[in-house]
Amino acid sequence: MEYDWSAEDLAFQDEVREFLAAKLTPELRRAGRLATSVYPDHEASMAWQQILHERGWAAPAWPVEHGGCDWSLTQHYIFQRESALAGAPALSPMGIKMVAPAIVAFGTEEQKAFYLPRILTGEVFFCQGYSEPEAGSDLAALAMAAVDDGEDFVCTGSKIWTTHATEANWIFCLVRTSRTGKKQQGITFLLIDMTAPGIEIRPLVMTSGEQVQNQVFFDNVRVPKTNVLGRIDDGWTVAKYLLVHERGGVAAPWLQVMAQDIATAAAQQPGLDGRPLIDDRAFAAKLADLRIRTEVLEVLEFRTISAMAQGNNAGPASSMLKILATELSQKLTELALEAAGPRGRVYQPHATLPGGPIAQFTPPADGYHSGAEWQAVAPLRYFNDRAGSIYAGSNEIQRNILAKAALGL
């Protein structure tokens, strides 16, 4: 296959670069640079979404009639790649990249008219209600009950690991509406207003000290049946469709940026012998190995894009890319922590821009922090990235999918 961009693609690349150079303010670039996980500072993320929305680029993968862009798959890749290289803060995926495509595919005309424009503007901000304390990787074991009560469902139960539940005003949930048949049956996909009576949010303090994840409790919460997405008892179909979007996407450019940042830092950070760490042969070999692997991942992403451009489904490739990207990201955060040295062991989140509040921490009055900002970011990214191989379906589950779909085992 041919990996070179066409003249049209190169012209589009120039257009994207000009836009990013003009619209990415120093504050937004800083938010991208000092993010401690895949979720940047919430206010910066929403500010960047508004700028993209004004240009018509907030949700380029949506159908054009709903605000998307008539881009080729290559142009989508170029846009994401250039955004990563420019240091743009990420947008929250729950609305634009996850539930919105499901609304387009399964929603009524009324649901599309209400939710889609409001997701674009940020007026509607979704969080995800999938996992439960007893239903994580085995998601079909979920137990949150939705009892039929005329025009409503009455929901009782809880969801856990709910990212940005304290910022969200809507949540999309999988709920149990029937207990007959296989456990994948009897599940319904509901859109729930977070301001409804009976909802309680309890923040979860992560190892990094951040409160980005939450547990959400539902106590007899009434939800109109008009908020069902798809068919009652057939929410598993919607969930599977949404998970393909959650596991998909472009990872290689973001990882290449991480690798380059490590190389830049290692050129300035002294090793044990006083020379720049990048001159340490063992460290340099580990960095070179990871940079090679990011290049290989990009080629695999190119191959997937090429196959999809020819009308083929990504299929098990999305599972393969999810495994490779998350495990490679973990290796990069480990190496960044090694490069940070002793100052990387100091807990100083005030030198970063995390995706949520920091629990039980009072920063120094003068804002002092030891070392460079990247050394403060490194340990928080390391801790947060441990979740990468678990979220969006654990990598063990992804390997099972590959064994079945690709190897026929």
N, C-alpha and C positions, 0 to 999 in steps of 0.2 A: 504494500500500500504506500501511498505518497503522503509524507508528513509535512511537506512545505505548505505554508499558507498561500492562498491565491492572492492576486492583486487586490481583489475586493476585500479579502480578509485583512490584508495589510493596511488598506485604507481605513477599515473599521477599527483596527488596532490603534492607529494614529488618532482617530476620533475619540476613542475611549481614554487614551493617555492625556489628550488635551483637556477632556472633561475632568478627569481626576486631578490633574495639576491645578486646574482653576477652582475646583469646588472642595477639595480635601484641605480643610484648614489645619493649622498646626495642632489645634486642640483635638480634632478628630483623628489625626495621625497619631497623636500621643495616646489617645484612647485605644487605638489598635495596637500600638507598641507595648503598652503597659497592661494589656488584658491578661488575666491570670488563668483563663480557661477559654473554651469555645464561646463563652458568653461574655462580651465586653461590658463596659459600663452602660447601664440601661439608657440613661439620658443621651449619651453620645450615639448609641445605636439608633435610637428613635430620631435624633436630629439628622443622622445620615440617611435614614429611610425617607424623611421628608424631602431632603435634597434630591434623592433619586426619584421620588414620586413626581416632583416638579418637572423632571426631565423625561418622565415616562419609563424609567428603568428600574423601578422598585421591585417589580415582579415580571421580569422579561420572559419567564417560562410559561406564564399564563396565556390562555388564548387571547388573541388581539382584541376581540370584542369585549373582554373583561379588563383590559388594561395591560396586556402583555405586549411583547415585541415580536415582530415577524422576522426573527433571527434564525439563521441556520444553527445546527448543533455546534459547529466550529466557532461561530460568533459568540454563542453562550460561553463556550470554554474560554475564549479570548477575554471576554468581559470579566469572568471570575478570576482568571489568571492575572490580569492587569490590576484588578482590585487588590488581590493579595500582595502583589509586588509593590504596590503603592502604599500599602499599610492601612487600607480602609478598615474601619471597624465592621465586624460581621453584623448582619441583621438577625434578629430572633427568627429561627426557622419554623416555630410552631404554627404561626398563622400563614405566612406567605408561602412557605415551601412544603408544609405538611397538610394542614386541614383544608387550605384553600383548593388545592387540586382535587381533594376528595369532594368538596362542595361542588366544584365544577362538574365532576363525574357523576355524582349521586344526588345532588341537591335539587330541590324544586326551584322553579323560576323565582318564587318569592324569597327563598333562602339565598339564592345567588344575588338577587337585587339588594338584599339587606346587608349580607356579610361582606361580600367581595370588595365593594368600594370603601367600606369602613376599615377593612383590614389594610388596604393600601394606605389610607391616611393615618392609621394608627389609632383611630377612634375605637376600634375593636382590637383588643390584644389578647390572644389566646394562650392558654397553657394546656398541657397534655395530661389527661387522667387515664392512664393505662395501668401501670403497675400497682399492686396492692401488697400488703405485708406478706401474704401467702401466695402471691401470684406475680412473679417477676419474669424470669425467662420462660416459665410455663404460664404464659399470659392467659391461655384459655381456661385456667383454673380460677379465674376471677370470680368474686362472690358478691360484689356490691349490688344490692337488690334494687330493682325498679318495679314497683307494684302498680299494676293497672288500676286506675281510679277515674274512670270516665274519660274526660278530655285530657287528663294529666297522667304522668307517672309520678309516683312518690318514691324518692331515692333515699336509701339508707346504706351507709358503709363508709369506706375510706379509700383514698388513693395516696400513694407515697412516691417520693423522689420527683415531686411535681416542681419543675423548674419555673421560677418567676411567678409562682402562684400569688405572691403578694403584689405584683405589678399588674397581673392579668385581670380583666373584667369579664372574660368568658373562658370556659374550659370545655374541651371536647373529651367525652368519657365513653368508655365501654362499660355497659351495665348488664346485669343478669335479669332478663325478662322471662325466662323459662328454664326449667331444670329437666326437661325431657330430652331424650336423644343424646348424641355425643356432646362433649363439653364445649366444642366449638359452636354448637347450635344454641339457640336461646340467648344469644348476646345481641344487644342493640347499641347502636352508635348514637349518643345524645350530645347535643350542644346545650350547655347549661350556663345561665347567667350567674356570675360569681357574687352578685349582690342579692341573690335570692335568700330568703330567711332559712336558717338551719345550716349554713355553711360556716365552718370554722377552719382557720389556717394556722398550723403550728410550724414555725421554721425549724429546719434541721441544721445543726451546726456541723459543717464538714470538717475533715481533718485539717484543711487549710484555714479553718476559722471562719469561712464565709457562710453566709446564710442565703444561698441561691436555691437550694432544694427545700421542699416543704412536704408535710403531710396534710392532706385536706380531708376533713370529716364532713359527712353529709348526714343530717338528722331530719328525716321526713321532709326532704326538699322536694317541692312540687315543681315539675317541669312539664310544660305543655307538649303534647304529642306532636305538635307542629315543629318541634325542635329535633325530631328524629331525622337523622341523615340516612338515606337509603330506606330499607324495609325493616320493620320490627322483627326481631329474632334473627336478622341476617346481617348484623353488624360486623361479623367476622370477615365478610367479604370486603366491607369498607376498610376495616383495619389492615387487611393484607395489602390492599391497594395503597394505603397511606404509608405502610412500612417500606415499600419500594422507594418512595420519595425520601423517607427519612434516611435510608441507607445509601442512597445515591448521592450524586454531587461530585464536585471536584476537590481533591485533597492535595495532589502533588504540588501545586504552586505554593500553598500555605506551608507545606513541609519544607520546600526549597527555601522559603524565606527564613524559617526557623534554623535550617542548617547554615545559611549564610550569616545569620545573626551570631550563631555560635562561633563560626570562623572569625568574624570580625572581633568578637569579644576575646577569643583565645589569642589573637594577635596582640592584644593590649594587656592581657592578664599574665603575670609572671608565674612560671611553674616552680617546682621545688628547687631547681638549680638557679633560679633568678632569671633565666631566659624566657622569652614569650612562650606561653603554653603551646602555641601552635607548632613550635619547634620540637616538642616532645614527640618522639616517633610513635609511641604507643597511642597517645591521644590523637595524633594526626591520622593514624591508621583507622581508628574507630570513626573519626569524622568522615574520612574518605569513603569508608564502607557505607555509612548512612547516606552520604550524598549520591553515591552510585545507586543505592536502593530507591531514592526519591526519583532519580531519572528513569529507572525501570518502571516505577509506579506510573509515571507520566506516560510512558509508552503504552502501558496497559490501559490507561484511561483513553489515550488516542484510539486504540484498537476498539474499545467499547463504543466510543463516539462514532467511529467509522461504521461499525456494525449496525448501530441504531439509525444512522443516516440512511442506511440501505433498507430500512424498514424492519429490522430484527429487534426483538425484545432483549433488554439487558440480561434478563433471566438470572442465573446463578452468578453472573459476573458482578452483580451488585454486592453479593455476599463476599466474594473474593476480594473486591476492592475495599470493602469495609474492614475486613480482617487485616489486610496489608497496611492500610492507612492508619488505623488506630494503634496497631502494634509498632509501627515505625515511629509514630508520634511519641509513644511512650519511650522508645529508645532515645529519641532526640531530647526529650525533657530530662532523661537520666544524664545524658552527656552535658547538657546545659548546666545541670546541678553540679556535675564534676568540675566544669569550667569555672563556676562561680566560686569554688574554693571555700575557705572558712567563712567568708561573708555571706555565702549562700545558706549558711546554717542559722543565720540570724532572722528571727521572725519580725519583719518590719513591713506589714501590708500597707502602711500609710504611704509608702513610696510607689505603690502600684495603683491601678484603677480596676478593682475587681468587679465581678458581675453582680455583687450583692453586698449587703452590710457585713461588717466584720464584728463578730460577737466578742464581748468581754475583752476589748482592747482599747487602751487609751494611748494615742500617739503622743510623742514628745511635744511640748508646747511650741518649740521652735521648729518642729518638722524635721529634725535631724535624722538621717539614716546613714548607716555604715556602707561604704562602697558605692557602686554605681546602681542606677535604677534596675538594670537588667539582673543584677545579683539579688535584688529583692524579689523580682518577679520569678526567678528560676525555681525556688522551692515551692511556691504556690502552684505554679504550672505543673510541677512534678506530681504533687499530691492530687490535683484535680484530674490530671490525665490518667490516673489509675482507673477512672471510671470509663475511659474510652472503649475498652474491650468488653464492657458490660452493656452500656446503653445501646438502644436501637437493635436489641437482640444480641445476647452475649456471643462472643466469638466461637464458643463451643457449639452454640446452636447454628451459627453460620457454617461451621465445618460439617455439621450433620446435613445441612441443606446441600452443600457441595458434594458430600459423599453420595447422597441420594440422587441429586439432579444431574451432576456432571460425571460421576463415576459409576452410577447404577448399583451402588452397594445397598 
